[in-house]
Amino acid sequence: MAEKEIGKVVHYFDKAGVAVVKLSGSVAVGDAIKIQKGENEFTDIVQSMQIDHEPVTSAQSGQEVAVKISQKTKEGASVSKVEENSQ
């Protein structure tokens, strides 16, 4: 599986389980992402995203997007898109 960094976590809302990601690439609902900071890393499927409290299905480089995630993370964590190699 190929990974491409698409952004960094700039804020994490602990109670809501939401990471705010400053994007350097594009992301869409349904994409597999890997969040990594130090020894802590996990993979999630993007279930929902918001920009300025409005639901969106995709976001581009330069935007800040709030993504619901399944595990805790920290500011500065790297966010990569995981792409399965086609056969």
PDB file with one MODEL, atoms N, CA, C and O in Angstrom:
MODEL        1
ATOM      1  N   MET A   1       0.836  -1.187   0.000  1.00  0.00           N
ATOM      2  CA  MET A   1       0.000   0.000   0.000  1.00  0.00           C
ATOM      3  C   MET A   1       0.875   1.243   0.000  1.00  0.00           C
ATOM      4  O   MET A   1       1.856   1.323   0.740  1.00  0.00           O
ATOM      5  N   ALA A   2       0.519   2.199  -0.824  1.00  0.00           N
ATOM      6  CA  ALA A   2       1.272   3.440  -0.918  1.00  0.00           C
ATOM      7  C   ALA A   2       0.679   4.473   0.032  1.00  0.00           C
ATOM      8  O   ALA A   2      -0.535   4.533   0.225  1.00  0.00           O
ATOM      9  N   GLU A   3       1.550   5.283   0.620  1.00  0.00           N
ATOM     10  CA  GLU A   3       1.105   6.354   1.513  1.00  0.00           C
ATOM     11  C   GLU A   3       1.637   7.674   1.001  1.00  0.00           C
ATOM     12  O   GLU A   3       2.769   7.765   0.526  1.00  0.00           O
ATOM     13  N   LYS A   4       0.796   8.705   1.105  1.00  0.00           N
ATOM     14  CA  LYS A   4       1.204  10.045   0.700  1.00  0.00           C
ATOM     15  C   LYS A   4       0.739  11.015   1.773  1.00  0.00           C
ATOM     16  O   LYS A   4      -0.450  11.076   2.086  1.00  0.00           O
ATOM     17  N   GLU A   5       1.681  11.778   2.341  1.00  0.00           N
ATOM     18  CA  GLU A   5       1.296  12.731   3.377  1.00  0.00           C
ATOM     19  C   GLU A   5       0.378  13.790   2.785  1.00  0.00           C
ATOM     20  O   GLU A   5       0.668  14.379   1.743  1.00  0.00           O
ATOM     21  N   ILE A   6      -0.745  14.021   3.481  1.00  0.00           N
ATOM     22  CA  ILE A   6      -1.720  15.005   2.989  1.00  0.00           C
ATOM     23  C   ILE A   6      -1.963  16.120   3.996  1.00  0.00           C
ATOM     24  O   ILE A   6      -2.769  17.013   3.735  1.00  0.00           O
ATOM     25  N   GLY A   7      -1.280  16.092   5.149  1.00  0.00           N
ATOM     26  CA  GLY A   7      -1.484  17.178   6.102  1.00  0.00           C
ATOM     27  C   GLY A   7      -0.961  16.874   7.484  1.00  0.00           C
ATOM     28  O   GLY A   7      -0.362  15.829   7.739  1.00  0.00           O
ATOM     29  N   LYS A   8      -1.211  17.836   8.383  1.00  0.00           N
ATOM     30  CA  LYS A   8      -0.811  17.736   9.787  1.00  0.00           C
ATOM     31  C   LYS A   8      -1.996  18.096  10.666  1.00  0.00           C
ATOM     32  O   LYS A   8      -2.817  18.943  10.314  1.00  0.00           O
ATOM     33  N   VAL A   9      -2.072  17.430  11.828  1.00  0.00           N
ATOM     34  CA  VAL A   9      -3.097  17.758  12.811  1.00  0.00           C
ATOM     35  C   VAL A   9      -2.705  19.074  13.478  1.00  0.00           C
ATOM     36  O   VAL A   9      -1.615  19.180  14.041  1.00  0.00           O
ATOM     37  N   VAL A  10      -3.584  20.081  13.419  1.00  0.00           N
ATOM     38  CA  VAL A  10      -3.314  21.366  14.053  1.00  0.00           C
ATOM     39  C   VAL A  10      -4.085  21.522  15.361  1.00  0.00           C
ATOM     40  O   VAL A  10      -3.747  22.377  16.180  1.00  0.00           O
ATOM     41  N   HIS A  11      -5.118  20.704  15.562  1.00  0.00           N
ATOM     42  CA  HIS A  11      -5.854  20.724  16.824  1.00  0.00           C
ATOM     43  C   HIS A  11      -6.607  19.405  16.967  1.00  0.00           C
ATOM     44  O   HIS A  11      -7.027  18.803  15.979  1.00  0.00           O
ATOM     45  N   TYR A  12      -6.772  18.962  18.228  1.00  0.00           N
ATOM     46  CA  TYR A  12      -7.545  17.750  18.484  1.00  0.00           C
ATOM     47  C   TYR A  12      -8.560  18.047  19.568  1.00  0.00           C
ATOM     48  O   TYR A  12      -8.201  18.509  20.651  1.00  0.00           O
ATOM     49  N   PHE A  13      -9.831  17.783  19.282  1.00  0.00           N
ATOM     50  CA  PHE A  13     -10.902  17.956  20.258  1.00  0.00           C
ATOM     51  C   PHE A  13     -11.147  16.606  20.922  1.00  0.00           C
ATOM     52  O   PHE A  13     -11.768  15.715  20.342  1.00  0.00           O
ATOM     53  N   ASP A  14     -10.647  16.472  22.152  1.00  0.00           N
ATOM     54  CA  ASP A  14     -10.668  15.204  22.870  1.00  0.00           C
ATOM     55  C   ASP A  14     -12.086  14.673  23.075  1.00  0.00           C
ATOM     56  O   ASP A  14     -12.356  13.511  22.772  1.00  0.00           O
ATOM     57  N   LYS A  15     -12.992  15.504  23.583  1.00  0.00           N
ATOM     58  CA  LYS A  15     -14.348  15.033  23.884  1.00  0.00           C
ATOM     59  C   LYS A  15     -15.099  14.617  22.630  1.00  0.00           C
ATOM     60  O   LYS A  15     -15.850  13.642  22.655  1.00  0.00           O
ATOM     61  N   ALA A  16     -14.909  15.339  21.535  1.00  0.00           N
ATOM     62  CA  ALA A  16     -15.633  15.043  20.295  1.00  0.00           C
ATOM     63  C   ALA A  16     -14.930  13.977  19.457  1.00  0.00           C
ATOM     64  O   ALA A  16     -15.554  13.380  18.580  1.00  0.00           O
ATOM     65  N   GLY A  17     -13.623  13.724  19.713  1.00  0.00           N
ATOM     66  CA  GLY A  17     -12.870  12.774  18.896  1.00  0.00           C
ATOM     67  C   GLY A  17     -12.669  13.285  17.483  1.00  0.00           C
ATOM     68  O   GLY A  17     -12.755  12.528  16.516  1.00  0.00           O
ATOM     69  N   VAL A  18     -12.397  14.592  17.374  1.00  0.00           N
ATOM     70  CA  VAL A  18     -12.261  15.229  16.070  1.00  0.00           C
ATOM     71  C   VAL A  18     -10.881  15.867  15.946  1.00  0.00           C
ATOM     72  O   VAL A  18     -10.436  16.590  16.837  1.00  0.00           O
ATOM     73  N   ALA A  19     -10.211  15.589  14.825  1.00  0.00           N
ATOM     74  CA  ALA A  19      -8.917  16.197  14.526  1.00  0.00           C
ATOM     75  C   ALA A  19      -9.112  17.258  13.451  1.00  0.00           C
ATOM     76  O   ALA A  19      -9.783  17.023  12.447  1.00  0.00           O
ATOM     77  N   VAL A  20      -8.516  18.434  13.675  1.00  0.00           N
ATOM     78  CA  VAL A  20      -8.506  19.472  12.645  1.00  0.00           C
ATOM     79  C   VAL A  20      -7.190  19.321  11.893  1.00  0.00           C
ATOM     80  O   VAL A  20      -6.113  19.385  12.486  1.00  0.00           O
ATOM     81  N   VAL A  21      -7.289  19.120  10.577  1.00  0.00           N
ATOM     82  CA  VAL A  21      -6.116  18.830   9.745  1.00  0.00           C
ATOM     83  C   VAL A  21      -5.907  19.964   8.755  1.00  0.00           C
ATOM     84  O   VAL A  21      -6.816  20.316   8.003  1.00  0.00           O
ATOM     85  N   LYS A  22      -4.692  20.542   8.754  1.00  0.00           N
ATOM     86  CA  LYS A  22      -4.294  21.517   7.735  1.00  0.00           C
ATOM     87  C   LYS A  22      -3.781  20.710   6.558  1.00  0.00           C
ATOM     88  O   LYS A  22      -2.763  20.026   6.668  1.00  0.00           O
ATOM     89  N   LEU A  23      -4.483  20.785   5.423  1.00  0.00           N
ATOM     90  CA  LEU A  23      -4.189  19.907   4.299  1.00  0.00           C
ATOM     91  C   LEU A  23      -3.076  20.435   3.395  1.00  0.00           C
ATOM     92  O   LEU A  23      -2.998  21.627   3.096  1.00  0.00           O
ATOM     93  N   SER A  24      -2.219  19.506   2.972  1.00  0.00           N
ATOM     94  CA  SER A  24      -1.226  19.788   1.927  1.00  0.00           C
ATOM     95  C   SER A  24      -1.539  18.930   0.695  1.00  0.00           C
ATOM     96  O   SER A  24      -0.811  18.958  -0.297  1.00  0.00           O
ATOM     97  N   GLY A  25      -2.629  18.174   0.777  1.00  0.00           N
ATOM     98  CA  GLY A  25      -3.108  17.337  -0.326  1.00  0.00           C
ATOM     99  C   GLY A  25      -4.617  17.244  -0.215  1.00  0.00           C
ATOM    100  O   GLY A  25      -5.216  17.903   0.635  1.00  0.00           O
ATOM    101  N   SER A  26      -5.241  16.436  -1.060  1.00  0.00           N
ATOM    102  CA  SER A  26      -6.699  16.319  -1.035  1.00  0.00           C
ATOM    103  C   SER A  26      -7.134  15.073  -0.265  1.00  0.00           C
ATOM    104  O   SER A  26      -6.390  14.100  -0.148  1.00  0.00           O
ATOM    105  N   VAL A  27      -8.356  15.132   0.254  1.00  0.00           N
ATOM    106  CA  VAL A  27      -8.937  14.006   0.976  1.00  0.00           C
ATOM    107  C   VAL A  27     -10.440  14.010   0.732  1.00  0.00           C
ATOM    108  O   VAL A  27     -11.038  15.065   0.517  1.00  0.00           O
ATOM    109  N   ALA A  28     -11.046  12.830   0.768  1.00  0.00           N
ATOM    110  CA  ALA A  28     -12.488  12.711   0.552  1.00  0.00           C
ATOM    111  C   ALA A  28     -13.064  11.679   1.517  1.00  0.00           C
ATOM    112  O   ALA A  28     -12.352  10.807   2.015  1.00  0.00           O
ATOM    113  N   VAL A  29     -14.363  11.797   1.768  1.00  0.00           N
ATOM    114  CA  VAL A  29     -15.058  10.798   2.582  1.00  0.00           C
ATOM    115  C   VAL A  29     -14.859   9.440   1.918  1.00  0.00           C
ATOM    116  O   VAL A  29     -15.002   9.312   0.702  1.00  0.00           O
ATOM    117  N   GLY A  30     -14.531   8.433   2.712  1.00  0.00           N
ATOM    118  CA  GLY A  30     -14.277   7.090   2.193  1.00  0.00           C
ATOM    119  C   GLY A  30     -12.807   6.770   2.035  1.00  0.00           C
ATOM    120  O   GLY A  30     -12.439   5.604   1.898  1.00  0.00           O
ATOM    121  N   ASP A  31     -11.943   7.808   2.053  1.00  0.00           N
ATOM    122  CA  ASP A  31     -10.497   7.576   1.951  1.00  0.00           C
ATOM    123  C   ASP A  31      -9.971   6.920   3.225  1.00  0.00           C
ATOM    124  O   ASP A  31     -10.462   7.188   4.321  1.00  0.00           O
ATOM    125  N   ALA A  32      -8.972   6.062   3.068  1.00  0.00           N
ATOM    126  CA  ALA A  32      -8.255   5.510   4.208  1.00  0.00           C
ATOM    127  C   ALA A  32      -7.109   6.472   4.540  1.00  0.00           C
ATOM    128  O   ALA A  32      -6.341   6.861   3.660  1.00  0.00           O
ATOM    129  N   ILE A  33      -7.003   6.849   5.818  1.00  0.00           N
ATOM    130  CA  ILE A  33      -5.920   7.735   6.246  1.00  0.00           C
ATOM    131  C   ILE A  33      -5.159   7.096   7.401  1.00  0.00           C
ATOM    132  O   ILE A  33      -5.711   6.321   8.182  1.00  0.00           O
ATOM    133  N   LYS A  34      -3.879   7.441   7.489  1.00  0.00           N
ATOM    134  CA  LYS A  34      -3.057   6.992   8.610  1.00  0.00           C
ATOM    135  C   LYS A  34      -2.608   8.226   9.367  1.00  0.00           C
ATOM    136  O   LYS A  34      -2.105   9.181   8.775  1.00  0.00           O
ATOM    137  N   ILE A  35      -2.792   8.203  10.680  1.00  0.00           N
ATOM    138  CA  ILE A  35      -2.375   9.306  11.539  1.00  0.00           C
ATOM    139  C   ILE A  35      -1.231   8.791  12.398  1.00  0.00           C
ATOM    140  O   ILE A  35      -1.344   7.747  13.040  1.00  0.00           O
ATOM    141  N   GLN A  36      -0.117   9.541  12.403  1.00  0.00           N
ATOM    142  CA  GLN A  36       1.085   9.061  13.071  1.00  0.00           C
ATOM    143  C   GLN A  36       1.800  10.193  13.799  1.00  0.00           C
ATOM    144  O   GLN A  36       2.023  11.266  13.239  1.00  0.00           O
ATOM    145  N   LYS A  37       2.157   9.934  15.062  1.00  0.00           N
ATOM    146  CA  LYS A  37       2.994  10.850  15.835  1.00  0.00           C
ATOM    147  C   LYS A  37       3.831   9.981  16.751  1.00  0.00           C
ATOM    148  O   LYS A  37       3.305   9.351  17.669  1.00  0.00           O
ATOM    149  N   GLY A  38       5.133   9.944  16.508  1.00  0.00           N
ATOM    150  CA  GLY A  38       6.013   9.098  17.304  1.00  0.00           C
ATOM    151  C   GLY A  38       5.647   7.635  17.154  1.00  0.00           C
ATOM    152  O   GLY A  38       5.501   7.127  16.043  1.00  0.00           O
ATOM    153  N   GLU A  39       5.501   6.963  18.291  1.00  0.00           N
ATOM    154  CA  GLU A  39       5.166   5.531  18.279  1.00  0.00           C
ATOM    155  C   GLU A  39       3.671   5.300  18.041  1.00  0.00           C
ATOM    156  O   GLU A  39       3.258   4.190  17.707  1.00  0.00           O
ATOM    157  N   ASN A  40       2.865   6.347  18.211  1.00  0.00           N
ATOM    158  CA  ASN A  40       1.415   6.218  18.098  1.00  0.00           C
ATOM    159  C   ASN A  40       0.995   6.367  16.639  1.00  0.00           C
ATOM    160  O   ASN A  40       1.184   7.426  16.040  1.00  0.00           O
ATOM    161  N   GLU A  41       0.427   5.310  16.070  1.00  0.00           N
ATOM    162  CA  GLU A  41      -0.112   5.417  14.709  1.00  0.00           C
ATOM    163  C   GLU A  41      -1.312   4.496  14.558  1.00  0.00           C
ATOM    164  O   GLU A  41      -1.378   3.428  15.165  1.00  0.00           O
ATOM    165  N   PHE A  42      -2.255   4.933  13.736  1.00  0.00           N
ATOM    166  CA  PHE A  42      -3.443   4.127  13.453  1.00  0.00           C
ATOM    167  C   PHE A  42      -4.007   4.539  12.101  1.00  0.00           C
ATOM    168  O   PHE A  42      -3.717   5.618  11.584  1.00  0.00           O
ATOM    169  N   THR A  43      -4.821   3.647  11.544  1.00  0.00           N
ATOM    170  CA  THR A  43      -5.448   3.891  10.253  1.00  0.00           C
ATOM    171  C   THR A  43      -6.950   3.978  10.460  1.00  0.00           C
ATOM    172  O   THR A  43      -7.523   3.223  11.246  1.00  0.00           O
ATOM    173  N   ASP A  44      -7.578   4.896   9.756  1.00  0.00           N
ATOM    174  CA  ASP A  44      -9.018   5.118   9.845  1.00  0.00           C
ATOM    175  C   ASP A  44      -9.575   5.320   8.439  1.00  0.00           C
ATOM    176  O   ASP A  44      -8.843   5.670   7.513  1.00  0.00           O
ATOM    177  N   ILE A  45     -10.861   5.098   8.295  1.00  0.00           N
ATOM    178  CA  ILE A  45     -11.572   5.478   7.066  1.00  0.00           C
ATOM    179  C   ILE A  45     -12.305   6.787   7.385  1.00  0.00           C
ATOM    180  O   ILE A  45     -12.978   6.890   8.411  1.00  0.00           O
ATOM    181  N   VAL A  46     -12.174   7.771   6.515  1.00  0.00           N
ATOM    182  CA  VAL A  46     -12.847   9.058   6.737  1.00  0.00           C
ATOM    183  C   VAL A  46     -14.352   8.832   6.603  1.00  0.00           C
ATOM    184  O   VAL A  46     -14.856   8.541   5.518  1.00  0.00           O
ATOM    185  N   GLN A  47     -15.062   8.972   7.729  1.00  0.00           N
ATOM    186  CA  GLN A  47     -16.525   8.787   7.740  1.00  0.00           C
ATOM    187  C   GLN A  47     -17.254  10.105   7.512  1.00  0.00           C
ATOM    188  O   GLN A  47     -18.285  10.149   6.842  1.00  0.00           O
ATOM    189  N   SER A  48     -16.699  11.191   8.085  1.00  0.00           N
ATOM    190  CA  SER A  48     -17.331  12.498   7.924  1.00  0.00           C
ATOM    191  C   SER A  48     -16.287  13.591   8.109  1.00  0.00           C
ATOM    192  O   SER A  48     -15.305  13.426   8.833  1.00  0.00           O
ATOM    193  N   MET A  49     -16.529  14.718   7.430  1.00  0.00           N
ATOM    194  CA  MET A  49     -15.624  15.866   7.512  1.00  0.00           C
ATOM    195  C   MET A  49     -16.457  17.132   7.514  1.00  0.00           C
ATOM    196  O   MET A  49     -17.578  17.165   7.006  1.00  0.00           O
ATOM    197  N   GLN A  50     -15.874  18.186   8.105  1.00  0.00           N
ATOM    198  CA  GLN A  50     -16.527  19.482   8.093  1.00  0.00           C
ATOM    199  C   GLN A  50     -15.500  20.576   7.838  1.00  0.00           C
ATOM    200  O   GLN A  50     -14.345  20.474   8.251  1.00  0.00           O
ATOM    201  N   ILE A  51     -15.938  21.611   7.158  1.00  0.00           N
ATOM    202  CA  ILE A  51     -15.170  22.842   7.023  1.00  0.00           C
ATOM    203  C   ILE A  51     -16.077  23.955   7.528  1.00  0.00           C
ATOM    204  O   ILE A  51     -17.190  24.122   7.030  1.00  0.00           O
ATOM    205  N   ASP A  52     -15.609  24.719   8.517  1.00  0.00           N
ATOM    206  CA  ASP A  52     -16.414  25.789   9.117  1.00  0.00           C
ATOM    207  C   ASP A  52     -17.784  25.283   9.562  1.00  0.00           C
ATOM    208  O   ASP A  52     -18.799  25.938   9.322  1.00  0.00           O
ATOM    209  N   HIS A  53     -17.814  24.122  10.206  1.00  0.00           N
ATOM    210  CA  HIS A  53     -19.023  23.509  10.765  1.00  0.00           C
ATOM    211  C   HIS A  53     -20.047  23.096   9.714  1.00  0.00           C
ATOM    212  O   HIS A  53     -21.204  22.834  10.043  1.00  0.00           O
ATOM    213  N   GLU A  54     -19.626  23.036   8.447  1.00  0.00           N
ATOM    214  CA  GLU A  54     -20.508  22.585   7.372  1.00  0.00           C
ATOM    215  C   GLU A  54     -20.001  21.254   6.832  1.00  0.00           C
ATOM    216  O   GLU A  54     -18.816  21.143   6.518  1.00  0.00           O
ATOM    217  N   PRO A  55     -20.860  20.238   6.712  1.00  0.00           N
ATOM    218  CA  PRO A  55     -20.418  18.941   6.179  1.00  0.00           C
ATOM    219  C   PRO A  55     -19.922  19.074   4.736  1.00  0.00           C
ATOM    220  O   PRO A  55     -20.527  19.772   3.923  1.00  0.00           O
ATOM    221  N   VAL A  56     -18.813  18.395   4.434  1.00  0.00           N
ATOM    222  CA  VAL A  56     -18.280  18.350   3.072  1.00  0.00           C
ATOM    223  C   VAL A  56     -17.912  16.908   2.740  1.00  0.00           C
ATOM    224  O   VAL A  56     -17.719  16.089   3.638  1.00  0.00           O
ATOM    225  N   THR A  57     -17.816  16.601   1.455  1.00  0.00           N
ATOM    226  CA  THR A  57     -17.440  15.245   1.038  1.00  0.00           C
ATOM    227  C   THR A  57     -15.991  15.182   0.585  1.00  0.00           C
ATOM    228  O   THR A  57     -15.424  14.096   0.469  1.00  0.00           O
ATOM    229  N   SER A  58     -15.375  16.359   0.323  1.00  0.00           N
ATOM    230  CA  SER A  58     -13.958  16.374  -0.045  1.00  0.00           C
ATOM    231  C   SER A  58     -13.362  17.722   0.327  1.00  0.00           C
ATOM    232  O   SER A  58     -14.080  18.702   0.526  1.00  0.00           O
ATOM    233  N   ALA A  59     -12.022  17.756   0.418  1.00  0.00           N
ATOM    234  CA  ALA A  59     -11.316  18.992   0.739  1.00  0.00           C
ATOM    235  C   ALA A  59      -9.977  18.982   0.016  1.00  0.00           C
ATOM    236  O   ALA A  59      -9.442  17.920  -0.302  1.00  0.00           O
ATOM    237  N   GLN A  60      -9.436  20.175  -0.245  1.00  0.00           N
ATOM    238  CA  GLN A  60      -8.227  20.324  -1.044  1.00  0.00           C
ATOM    239  C   GLN A  60      -7.083  20.916  -0.227  1.00  0.00           C
ATOM    240  O   GLN A  60      -7.273  21.385   0.896  1.00  0.00           O
ATOM    241  N   SER A  61      -5.903  20.883  -0.816  1.00  0.00           N
ATOM    242  CA  SER A  61      -4.706  21.468  -0.221  1.00  0.00           C
ATOM    243  C   SER A  61      -4.963  22.922   0.175  1.00  0.00           C
ATOM    244  O   SER A  61      -5.573  23.685  -0.573  1.00  0.00           O
ATOM    245  N   GLY A  62      -4.484  23.289   1.372  1.00  0.00           N
ATOM    246  CA  GLY A  62      -4.633  24.654   1.861  1.00  0.00           C
ATOM    247  C   GLY A  62      -5.820  24.834   2.792  1.00  0.00           C
ATOM    248  O   GLY A  62      -5.888  25.817   3.529  1.00  0.00           O
ATOM    249  N   GLN A  63      -6.759  23.891   2.765  1.00  0.00           N
ATOM    250  CA  GLN A  63      -7.929  23.998   3.631  1.00  0.00           C
ATOM    251  C   GLN A  63      -7.661  23.339   4.981  1.00  0.00           C
ATOM    252  O   GLN A  63      -6.797  22.471   5.103  1.00  0.00           O
ATOM    253  N   GLU A  64      -8.416  23.768   5.992  1.00  0.00           N
ATOM    254  CA  GLU A  64      -8.423  23.090   7.282  1.00  0.00           C
ATOM    255  C   GLU A  64      -9.745  22.361   7.401  1.00  0.00           C
ATOM    256  O   GLU A  64     -10.814  22.955   7.256  1.00  0.00           O
ATOM    257  N   VAL A  65      -9.662  21.067   7.665  1.00  0.00           N
ATOM    258  CA  VAL A  65     -10.855  20.231   7.702  1.00  0.00           C
ATOM    259  C   VAL A  65     -10.903  19.494   9.043  1.00  0.00           C
ATOM    260  O   VAL A  65      -9.881  19.029   9.547  1.00  0.00           O
ATOM    261  N   ALA A  66     -12.110  19.396   9.611  1.00  0.00           N
ATOM    262  CA  ALA A  66     -12.320  18.648  10.851  1.00  0.00           C
ATOM    263  C   ALA A  66     -12.766  17.239  10.480  1.00  0.00           C
ATOM    264  O   ALA A  66     -13.751  17.059   9.765  1.00  0.00           O
ATOM    265  N   VAL A  67     -12.028  16.237  10.974  1.00  0.00           N
ATOM    266  CA  VAL A  67     -12.294  14.841  10.634  1.00  0.00           C
ATOM    267  C   VAL A  67     -12.548  14.057  11.915  1.00  0.00           C
ATOM    268  O   VAL A  67     -11.758  14.122  12.856  1.00  0.00           O
ATOM    269  N   LYS A  68     -13.649  13.319  11.949  1.00  0.00           N
ATOM    270  CA  LYS A  68     -13.953  12.438  13.082  1.00  0.00           C
ATOM    271  C   LYS A  68     -13.024  11.230  13.002  1.00  0.00           C
ATOM    272  O   LYS A  68     -12.956  10.562  11.970  1.00  0.00           O
ATOM    273  N   ILE A  69     -12.302  10.947  14.102  1.00  0.00           N
ATOM    274  CA  ILE A  69     -11.377   9.812  14.112  1.00  0.00           C
ATOM    275  C   ILE A  69     -11.671   8.893  15.290  1.00  0.00           C
ATOM    276  O   ILE A  69     -12.337   9.291  16.246  1.00  0.00           O
ATOM    277  N   SER A  70     -11.170   7.656  15.218  1.00  0.00           N
ATOM    278  CA  SER A  70     -11.530   6.631  16.199  1.00  0.00           C
ATOM    279  C   SER A  70     -10.615   6.590  17.411  1.00  0.00           C
ATOM    280  O   SER A  70     -10.978   6.010  18.434  1.00  0.00           O
ATOM    281  N   GLN A  71      -9.438   7.193  17.315  1.00  0.00           N
ATOM    282  CA  GLN A  71      -8.486   7.149  18.419  1.00  0.00           C
ATOM    283  C   GLN A  71      -7.945   8.539  18.696  1.00  0.00           C
ATOM    284  O   GLN A  71      -8.047   9.443  17.866  1.00  0.00           O
ATOM    285  N   LYS A  72      -7.361   8.693  19.894  1.00  0.00           N
ATOM    286  CA  LYS A  72      -6.783   9.980  20.262  1.00  0.00           C
ATOM    287  C   LYS A  72      -5.520  10.245  19.457  1.00  0.00           C
ATOM    288  O   LYS A  72      -4.802   9.324  19.069  1.00  0.00           O
ATOM    289  N   THR A  73      -5.268  11.523  19.217  1.00  0.00           N
ATOM    290  CA  THR A  73      -4.035  11.936  18.568  1.00  0.00           C
ATOM    291  C   THR A  73      -3.575  13.233  19.190  1.00  0.00           C
ATOM    292  O   THR A  73      -4.194  13.729  20.131  1.00  0.00           O
ATOM    293  N   LYS A  74      -2.494  13.788  18.671  1.00  0.00           N
ATOM    294  CA  LYS A  74      -1.955  15.032  19.212  1.00  0.00           C
ATOM    295  C   LYS A  74      -1.660  15.998  18.083  1.00  0.00           C
ATOM    296  O   LYS A  74      -1.514  15.603  16.927  1.00  0.00           O
ATOM    297  N   GLU A  75      -1.573  17.282  18.442  1.00  0.00           N
ATOM    298  CA  GLU A  75      -1.189  18.298  17.466  1.00  0.00           C
ATOM    299  C   GLU A  75       0.183  17.956  16.902  1.00  0.00           C
ATOM    300  O   GLU A  75       1.066  17.496  17.626  1.00  0.00           O
ATOM    301  N   GLY A  76       0.350  18.184  15.620  1.00  0.00           N
ATOM    302  CA  GLY A  76       1.626  17.895  14.964  1.00  0.00           C
ATOM    303  C   GLY A  76       1.698  16.522  14.340  1.00  0.00           C
ATOM    304  O   GLY A  76       2.662  16.205  13.644  1.00  0.00           O
ATOM    305  N   ALA A  77       0.675  15.692  14.583  1.00  0.00           N
ATOM    306  CA  ALA A  77       0.672  14.351  13.990  1.00  0.00           C
ATOM    307  C   ALA A  77       0.570  14.456  12.471  1.00  0.00           C
ATOM    308  O   ALA A  77      -0.121  15.323  11.937  1.00  0.00           O
ATOM    309  N   SER A  78       1.267  13.562  11.795  1.00  0.00           N
ATOM    310  CA  SER A  78       1.249  13.501  10.335  1.00  0.00           C
ATOM    311  C   SER A  78       0.025  12.720   9.878  1.00  0.00           C
ATOM    312  O   SER A  78      -0.308  11.682  10.448  1.00  0.00           O
ATOM    313  N   VAL A  79      -0.647  13.230   8.837  1.00  0.00           N
ATOM    314  CA  VAL A  79      -1.802  12.552   8.256  1.00  0.00           C
ATOM    315  C   VAL A  79      -1.453  12.161   6.817  1.00  0.00           C
ATOM    316  O   VAL A  79      -1.109  13.010   5.994  1.00  0.00           O
ATOM    317  N   SER A  80      -1.549  10.858   6.532  1.00  0.00           N
ATOM    318  CA  SER A  80      -1.248  10.355   5.188  1.00  0.00           C
ATOM    319  C   SER A  80      -2.454   9.651   4.607  1.00  0.00           C
ATOM    320  O   SER A  80      -3.230   9.031   5.334  1.00  0.00           O
ATOM    321  N   LYS A  81      -2.614   9.744   3.293  1.00  0.00           N
ATOM    322  CA  LYS A  81      -3.650   8.985   2.604  1.00  0.00           C
ATOM    323  C   LYS A  81      -3.050   7.638   2.242  1.00  0.00           C
ATOM    324  O   LYS A  81      -1.949   7.571   1.694  1.00  0.00           O
ATOM    325  N   VAL A  82      -3.770   6.564   2.547  1.00  0.00           N
ATOM    326  CA  VAL A  82      -3.305   5.213   2.243  1.00  0.00           C
ATOM    327  C   VAL A  82      -4.040   4.746   1.000  1.00  0.00           C
ATOM    328  O   VAL A  82      -5.269   4.674   0.976  1.00  0.00           O
ATOM    329  N   GLU A  83      -3.262   4.427  -0.043  1.00  0.00           N
ATOM    330  CA  GLU A  83      -3.863   3.979  -1.297  1.00  0.00           C
ATOM    331  C   GLU A  83      -3.447   2.548  -1.562  1.00  0.00           C
ATOM    332  O   GLU A  83      -2.263   2.212  -1.545  1.00  0.00           O
ATOM    333  N   GLU A  84      -4.444   1.711  -1.809  1.00  0.00           N
ATOM    334  CA  GLU A  84      -4.133   0.316  -2.144  1.00  0.00           C
ATOM    335  C   GLU A  84      -3.598   0.261  -3.562  1.00  0.00           C
ATOM    336  O   GLU A  84      -4.122   0.916  -4.463  1.00  0.00           O
ATOM    337  N   ASN A  85      -2.564  -0.516  -3.747  1.00  0.00           N
ATOM    338  CA  ASN A  85      -2.005  -0.689  -5.082  1.00  0.00           C
ATOM    339  C   ASN A  85      -2.982  -1.492  -5.929  1.00  0.00           C
ATOM    340  O   ASN A  85      -3.445  -2.550  -5.502  1.00  0.00           O
ATOM    341  N   SER A  86      -3.297  -1.009  -7.109  1.00  0.00           N
ATOM    342  CA  SER A  86      -4.206  -1.746  -7.975  1.00  0.00           C
ATOM    343  C   SER A  86      -3.449  -2.917  -8.610  1.00  0.00           C
ATOM    344  O   SER A  86      -2.248  -2.832  -8.868  1.00  0.00           O
ATOM    345  N   GLN A  87      -4.163  -3.985  -8.849  1.00  0.00           N
ATOM    346  CA  GLN A  87      -3.512  -5.199  -9.346  1.00  0.00           C
ATOM    347  C   GLN A  87      -3.668  -5.327 -10.840  1.00  0.00           C
ATOM    348  O   GLN A  87      -3.182  -6.291 -11.432  1.00  0.00           O
TER     349      GLN A  87
ENDMDL
END
